């Protein structure tokens, strides 16, 4: 079920890959906070789920657009397919394990409208206990990537390489230009896709699609902005219990290699610098 409306300001895209238990509170938070000031629609992609995601949407949220995949796709392909279906001015990519206030998203849209050089914007992400999640980053170095894989930050939280990479030196209460933002919440100006292209579907199934898009956006001369005046709860847990070498780790490693090769790996371990 897809309803196109040429007058919409915002389209919200939520991908569920067996995340039905998170989906209901997420949708409730969006729809219960709406006051019609910012016309929007919501798309949920059932990514070949086996947990009843489609049933939840059909039963409890009949006005939400539901797309059911007959195969499991990656982050980039799932979002690209929906972005191409919509025609709103802004796109919000949202994880199902989030709690948001739609009126606050309207505040971000107002900020966008006053700053036409911004292409992507992200909020302050908070853990359920109110503590900060570091959702903005500098572009990666090989050293930072290897240290993250080894969970060095768990044992050496003041490690200077990771502090710089994760922008822990940033004032997280201040609006700031950043290199990239995590894909859990990305507010994107639609027109940017016609200028830099869509998400690169070769980053599959997950990881570094957000880094790659932000890199291309900045290379094209646009800003990526961290906007902490808006706060979003994100029920995120870093997966470490399965050990260092699990299936998703190998996917991450493959996409890191693709990112460096695509954008110009140098002996300095950095991608080509963007001014």
Sine and cosine of phi, psi and omega as CSV:
sin_phi,cos_phi,sin_psi,cos_psi,sin_omega,cos_omega
0.00,0.00,0.91,-0.42,0.00,-1.00
-0.74,-0.67,0.84,-0.54,0.01,-1.00
-0.92,-0.40,0.93,-0.36,0.02,-1.00
-1.00,0.07,0.69,-0.73,0.03,-1.00
-0.68,-0.73,0.90,-0.44,-0.09,-1.00
-0.95,0.32,-0.18,0.98,-0.06,-1.00
-0.99,-0.16,0.10,1.00,-0.06,-1.00
-0.97,0.23,0.62,-0.79,0.05,-1.00
-1.00,0.03,-0.54,0.84,-0.17,-0.99
-0.64,-0.77,0.67,-0.74,0.19,-0.98
-0.88,-0.47,0.80,-0.60,-0.01,-1.00
-0.97,-0.23,0.81,-0.59,-0.05,-1.00
-0.90,-0.43,0.83,-0.56,0.00,-1.00
-0.82,-0.57,0.83,-0.57,0.02,-1.00
-0.98,-0.22,0.81,-0.59,0.07,-1.00
-0.92,-0.38,0.87,-0.49,0.15,-0.99
-0.91,-0.42,0.99,0.15,-0.11,-0.99
0.86,0.51,0.70,0.71,0.04,-1.00
-0.86,-0.51,0.56,0.83,-0.02,-1.00
-0.86,0.50,-0.55,0.83,-0.03,-1.00
-0.90,0.43,-0.46,0.89,0.03,-1.00
-1.00,0.02,-0.41,0.91,-0.17,-0.99
-0.90,0.43,-0.69,0.72,-0.08,-1.00
-0.87,0.49,-0.79,0.62,0.04,-1.00
-0.89,0.46,-0.52,0.86,0.04,-1.00
-0.91,0.42,-0.77,0.64,-0.01,-1.00
-0.91,0.42,-0.62,0.78,0.03,-1.00
-0.88,0.47,-0.64,0.77,-0.01,-1.00
-0.91,0.41,-0.61,0.79,0.00,-1.00
-0.93,0.36,-0.78,0.62,-0.14,-0.99
-0.96,0.26,-0.51,0.86,-0.01,-1.00
-0.97,0.25,-0.35,0.94,-0.02,-1.00
-0.99,-0.12,0.02,1.00,-0.04,-1.00
-0.97,0.25,0.66,-0.75,0.06,-1.00
-0.78,-0.62,0.26,0.97,0.05,-1.00
0.93,0.36,0.14,0.99,0.05,-1.00
-0.95,0.32,-0.49,0.87,-0.03,-1.00
-0.79,-0.61,0.99,-0.14,-0.05,-1.00
-0.86,0.51,0.77,-0.64,-0.04,-1.00
-0.53,-0.85,0.29,-0.96,0.20,-0.98
-0.75,-0.67,0.24,-0.97,-0.07,-1.00
-0.80,-0.60,0.71,-0.70,0.08,-1.00
-0.88,-0.47,0.78,-0.62,0.13,-0.99
-0.91,-0.41,0.78,-0.62,0.07,-1.00
-0.98,-0.22,0.88,-0.47,0.15,-0.99
-0.99,0.11,0.98,-0.20,-0.11,-0.99
-1.00,0.10,0.92,0.40,-0.01,-1.00
0.83,0.56,0.74,0.67,-0.09,-1.00
-0.98,0.20,0.39,-0.92,0.09,-1.00
-0.85,-0.53,0.26,0.96,-0.10,-1.00
-0.93,-0.38,0.19,0.98,0.03,-1.00
1.00,0.09,0.34,0.94,0.02,-1.00
-0.81,0.59,-0.74,0.67,-0.03,-1.00
-0.88,0.47,-0.66,0.76,-0.01,-1.00
-0.89,0.46,-0.63,0.78,0.03,-1.00
-0.88,0.48,-0.72,0.69,-0.02,-1.00
-0.92,0.40,-0.74,0.67,-0.05,-1.00
-0.89,0.45,-0.62,0.79,-0.07,-1.00
-0.98,0.20,-0.74,0.68,-0.18,-0.98
-0.98,-0.22,-0.30,0.95,-0.08,-1.00
-0.69,-0.72,0.92,0.40,-0.10,-1.00
-0.90,0.43,-0.32,0.95,-0.01,-1.00
-1.00,0.00,-0.01,1.00,0.04,-1.00
-1.00,0.05,0.70,-0.72,0.04,-1.00
-0.96,0.28,0.84,-0.55,-0.04,-1.00
-0.94,-0.35,0.77,-0.63,0.07,-1.00
-0.86,-0.51,0.80,-0.60,-0.06,-1.00
-0.93,-0.37,0.88,-0.48,0.05,-1.00
-1.00,0.08,0.68,-0.73,0.08,-1.00
-1.00,0.01,-0.08,1.00,0.13,-0.99
-0.68,-0.73,0.33,-0.94,-0.01,-1.00
-1.00,0.03,0.80,-0.60,-0.01,-1.00
-0.90,-0.44,0.22,-0.98,0.01,-1.00
-1.00,0.08,0.09,-1.00,-0.03,-1.00
-0.82,0.58,-0.75,0.66,-0.08,-1.00
-0.90,0.43,-0.75,0.66,-0.05,-1.00
-0.91,0.42,-0.66,0.75,0.01,-1.00
-0.88,0.48,-0.73,0.69,-0.03,-1.00
-0.95,0.32,-0.63,0.77,0.01,-1.00
-0.86,0.51,-0.67,0.74,-0.06,-1.00
-0.88,0.47,-0.58,0.81,-0.03,-1.00
-0.99,0.16,-0.64,0.77,0.02,-1.00
-0.82,0.57,-0.65,0.76,-0.01,-1.00
-0.94,0.35,-0.35,0.94,0.02,-1.00
-0.99,0.16,-0.39,0.92,-0.16,-0.99
-0.99,-0.15,0.24,-0.97,0.05,-1.00
-0.65,-0.76,0.36,0.93,0.02,-1.00
-0.96,0.28,0.29,-0.96,-0.03,-1.00
-0.94,0.34,-0.56,0.83,-0.03,-1.00
-0.81,-0.59,0.49,-0.87,0.06,-1.00
-0.86,-0.50,0.75,-0.66,0.12,-0.99
-0.91,-0.41,0.90,-0.44,0.13,-0.99
-1.00,-0.03,0.84,-0.54,-0.16,-0.99
-0.71,-0.70,0.75,-0.66,0.11,-0.99
-0.94,0.34,0.54,-0.84,0.05,-1.00
-0.93,0.36,-0.33,0.94,-0.01,-1.00
-1.00,-0.04,0.72,0.69,0.02,-1.00
-0.77,-0.64,0.39,-0.92,0.11,-0.99
-0.82,-0.57,0.85,-0.53,-0.11,-0.99
-0.75,-0.66,0.34,-0.94,0.10,-0.99
-0.91,-0.41,0.92,-0.39,-0.10,-0.99
-0.88,0.48,-0.50,0.87,0.02,-1.00
-0.91,0.41,-0.56,0.83,0.04,-1.00
-0.93,0.36,-0.57,0.82,0.07,-1.00
-0.90,0.44,-0.58,0.81,0.09,-1.00
-0.86,0.51,-0.57,0.82,0.06,-1.00
-0.90,0.44,-0.62,0.79,0.05,-1.00
-0.92,0.39,-0.62,0.78,0.03,-1.00
-0.90,0.44,-0.65,0.76,0.07,-1.00
-0.86,0.51,-0.65,0.76,0.02,-1.00
-0.90,0.43,-0.67,0.74,0.09,-1.00
-0.82,0.57,-0.76,0.65,-0.09,-1.00
-0.88,0.47,-0.47,0.88,0.01,-1.00
-1.00,0.08,-0.16,0.99,-0.06,-1.00
-0.71,-0.70,0.99,0.13,-0.11,-0.99
-0.91,0.41,-0.19,0.98,0.01,-1.00
-1.00,0.06,0.01,1.00,0.03,-1.00
-1.00,0.01,0.73,-0.68,0.03,-1.00
-0.96,-0.28,-0.63,0.78,-0.02,-1.00
-0.73,-0.69,0.52,-0.85,0.00,-1.00
-0.59,-0.81,0.58,-0.82,0.05,-1.00
-0.67,-0.74,0.44,-0.90,-0.05,-1.00
-1.00,0.00,-0.09,-1.00,0.21,-0.98
-0.99,0.14,0.85,-0.53,0.06,-1.00
-1.00,-0.05,0.71,-0.71,-0.01,-1.00
-0.85,-0.53,0.57,-0.82,0.18,-0.98
-0.95,0.32,0.30,-0.95,0.01,-1.00
-0.83,0.55,-0.44,0.90,0.03,-1.00
-1.00,0.08,0.06,1.00,0.04,-1.00
1.00,-0.03,-0.06,1.00,0.03,-1.00
-0.98,0.22,0.36,-0.93,-0.12,-0.99
-0.98,0.19,0.68,-0.73,0.24,-0.97
-0.98,-0.20,0.72,-0.70,-0.01,-1.00
-1.00,0.08,1.00,-0.05,-0.10,-1.00
-0.98,-0.21,0.05,1.00,0.11,-0.99
-0.90,-0.45,0.53,-0.85,-0.14,-0.99
-0.64,-0.76,0.32,-0.95,0.30,-0.95
-1.00,0.01,0.34,-0.94,0.03,-1.00
-0.88,0.48,0.55,-0.83,-0.21,-0.98
-0.96,0.27,0.47,-0.88,0.26,-0.96
-0.93,-0.36,0.34,-0.94,0.02,-1.00
-0.88,0.47,-0.62,0.79,0.01,-1.00
-0.88,0.47,-0.69,0.72,-0.01,-1.00
-0.90,0.43,-0.66,0.75,0.00,-1.00
-0.89,0.46,-0.72,0.69,-0.02,-1.00
-0.90,0.44,-0.62,0.78,0.01,-1.00
-0.93,0.37,-0.59,0.81,0.06,-1.00
-0.92,0.40,-0.67,0.74,0.04,-1.00
-0.86,0.51,-0.62,0.78,-0.05,-1.00
-1.00,0.07,0.05,1.00,0.00,-1.00
0.84,0.55,0.59,0.81,0.01,-1.00
-0.86,0.51,-0.55,0.83,-0.03,-1.00
-0.90,0.43,-0.41,0.91,0.03,-1.00
-0.94,0.35,-0.58,0.82,-0.07,-1.00
-0.99,-0.13,-0.46,0.89,0.00,-1.00
-0.75,-0.66,0.97,0.24,-0.10,-0.99
-0.89,0.46,-0.32,0.95,-0.01,-1.00
-0.99,-0.16,0.24,0.97,0.05,-1.00
-0.82,0.57,0.83,-0.56,-0.14,-0.99
-0.93,0.38,-0.55,0.83,0.00,-1.00
-0.90,0.44,-0.73,0.69,-0.03,-1.00
-0.97,0.25,-0.55,0.84,0.06,-1.00
-0.88,0.48,-0.65,0.76,0.02,-1.00
-0.94,0.35,-0.72,0.69,-0.02,-1.00
-0.87,0.49,-0.69,0.72,-0.04,-1.00
-1.00,0.05,0.10,0.99,0.06,-1.00
0.82,0.57,0.65,0.76,0.07,-1.00
-0.95,0.31,-0.21,0.98,0.06,-1.00
-1.00,0.09,-0.03,1.00,-0.02,-1.00
-0.99,0.14,0.57,-0.82,0.17,-0.98
-0.98,0.22,0.97,-0.24,-0.11,-0.99
-0.98,0.19,0.16,0.99,0.14,-0.99
-0.96,-0.29,0.13,0.99,-0.08,-1.00
-0.87,-0.49,0.70,-0.72,0.10,-0.99
-0.88,0.48,0.78,-0.62,-0.13,-0.99
-0.59,-0.81,0.53,-0.85,0.22,-0.98
-0.97,0.23,0.70,-0.71,0.00,-1.00
-0.74,-0.67,0.14,-0.99,0.04,-1.00
-0.98,0.19,-0.77,0.64,0.01,-1.00
-0.45,-0.89,0.29,-0.96,-0.05,-1.00
-0.78,-0.62,0.55,-0.84,0.02,-1.00
-0.89,0.46,0.54,-0.84,-0.06,-1.00
-0.97,0.25,0.05,1.00,0.02,-1.00
-0.89,0.45,-0.50,0.86,0.06,-1.00
-0.47,-0.88,0.94,-0.34,0.05,-1.00
-0.75,-0.66,0.89,-0.45,0.11,-0.99
-0.99,-0.12,0.85,-0.52,-0.18,-0.98
-0.79,-0.61,0.69,-0.72,0.11,-0.99
-0.97,0.25,0.83,-0.55,-0.12,-0.99
-0.82,0.58,-0.66,0.75,-0.12,-0.99
-0.87,0.49,-0.32,0.95,-0.05,-1.00
-0.93,0.38,-0.46,0.89,-0.01,-1.00
-0.92,0.39,-0.52,0.85,0.04,-1.00
-0.97,0.26,-0.28,0.96,-0.03,-1.00
-0.99,-0.11,-0.60,0.80,-0.08,-1.00
-0.87,-0.49,-0.10,1.00,-0.03,-1.00
1.00,-0.07,0.18,-0.98,-0.01,-1.00
-0.99,0.11,-0.09,-1.00,0.08,-1.00
-0.88,0.48,0.64,-0.77,0.00,-1.00
-0.98,0.22,0.93,-0.37,-0.09,-1.00
-0.97,0.25,-0.07,1.00,0.08,-1.00
-0.98,0.22,-0.24,0.97,0.17,-0.99
-0.99,0.11,1.00,-0.02,-0.13,-0.99
-0.71,-0.70,0.55,-0.84,-0.06,1.00
-1.00,0.09,-0.26,0.97,-0.15,-0.99
-0.40,-0.92,0.43,-0.90,0.09,-1.00
1.00,-0.04,0.72,-0.69,0.15,-0.99
0.96,0.27,0.02,1.00,0.14,-0.99
-0.91,0.42,-0.64,0.77,0.00,-1.00
-0.93,0.36,-0.65,0.76,0.04,-1.00
-0.88,0.47,-0.72,0.70,-0.03,-1.00
-0.89,0.46,-0.70,0.71,0.01,-1.00
-0.90,0.44,-0.70,0.71,0.00,-1.00
-0.89,0.45,-0.60,0.80,0.03,-1.00
-0.89,0.46,-0.72,0.70,0.00,-1.00
-0.91,0.41,-0.60,0.80,0.03,-1.00
-0.89,0.46,-0.72,0.69,-0.01,-1.00
-0.93,0.36,-0.59,0.81,0.04,-1.00
-0.89,0.45,-0.49,0.87,0.03,-1.00
-0.99,0.14,-0.03,1.00,0.09,-1.00
0.99,-0.14,0.18,0.98,0.00,-1.00
-0.99,-0.16,0.26,-0.97,-0.01,-1.00
-0.98,-0.18,0.54,-0.84,0.19,-0.98
-0.92,-0.39,0.82,-0.57,-0.20,-0.98
-0.82,-0.58,0.72,-0.70,0.14,-0.99
-1.00,-0.03,0.83,-0.56,-0.12,-0.99
-0.84,-0.54,1.00,0.06,-0.14,-0.99
-0.97,0.22,-0.05,1.00,0.06,-1.00
-0.92,0.38,-0.34,0.94,0.09,-1.00
-0.96,-0.28,0.77,-0.64,0.00,-1.00
-0.90,-0.44,0.69,-0.73,-0.03,-1.00
-0.76,-0.65,0.75,-0.67,0.07,-1.00
-0.99,0.16,0.76,-0.65,0.00,-1.00
-0.78,-0.63,0.88,-0.47,-0.02,-1.00
-1.00,0.09,0.95,0.32,-0.11,-0.99
-0.97,-0.23,0.68,-0.73,0.09,-1.00
-0.75,-0.66,0.85,-0.53,0.02,-1.00
-0.93,0.37,0.80,-0.60,-0.08,-1.00
-0.99,0.13,0.95,-0.30,0.01,-1.00
-0.78,-0.63,-0.20,0.98,-0.10,-0.99
-0.92,0.39,-0.40,0.92,-0.06,-1.00
-1.00,0.09,0.03,1.00,0.00,-1.00
1.00,-0.03,0.10,-1.00,-0.07,-1.00
-0.94,0.33,-0.68,0.73,-0.13,-0.99
-0.97,-0.23,0.99,0.15,0.11,-0.99
-0.88,-0.48,0.04,-1.00,-0.11,-0.99
-0.84,0.54,-0.71,0.70,-0.05,-1.00
-0.95,0.31,-0.47,0.88,0.08,-1.00
-0.89,0.45,-0.67,0.74,0.01,-1.00
-0.92,0.40,-0.59,0.80,0.08,-1.00
-0.89,0.45,-0.67,0.75,0.02,-1.00
-0.89,0.45,-0.72,0.70,0.00,-1.00
-0.87,0.50,-0.69,0.73,0.00,-1.00
-0.88,0.47,-0.67,0.74,-0.06,-1.00
-0.97,0.25,-0.51,0.86,0.13,-0.99
-0.88,0.48,-0.73,0.68,0.01,-1.00
-0.87,0.49,-0.68,0.73,0.02,-1.00
-0.88,0.47,-0.67,0.74,-0.02,-1.00
-0.88,0.47,-0.75,0.66,-0.01,-1.00
-0.89,0.46,-0.69,0.72,-0.02,-1.00
-0.93,0.38,-0.62,0.78,-0.03,-1.00
-0.91,0.41,-0.62,0.78,-0.15,-0.99
-0.95,-0.32,0.13,0.99,0.16,-0.99
0.99,-0.17,0.96,0.29,0.07,-1.00
-0.92,0.39,0.70,-0.72,0.04,-1.00
-0.81,-0.58,0.21,-0.98,-0.02,-1.00
-0.91,0.42,-0.31,0.95,0.06,-1.00
-0.96,0.27,-0.06,1.00,-0.03,-1.00
0.93,0.36,0.35,0.94,0.00,-1.00
-0.85,-0.53,0.50,-0.86,0.16,-0.99
-0.95,0.31,0.30,-0.95,-0.02,-1.00
-0.79,0.61,0.75,-0.66,-0.07,-1.00
-0.93,0.36,0.69,-0.73,0.09,-1.00
-0.95,-0.31,0.76,-0.65,0.01,-1.00
-0.97,0.23,0.00,0.00,0.00,0.00
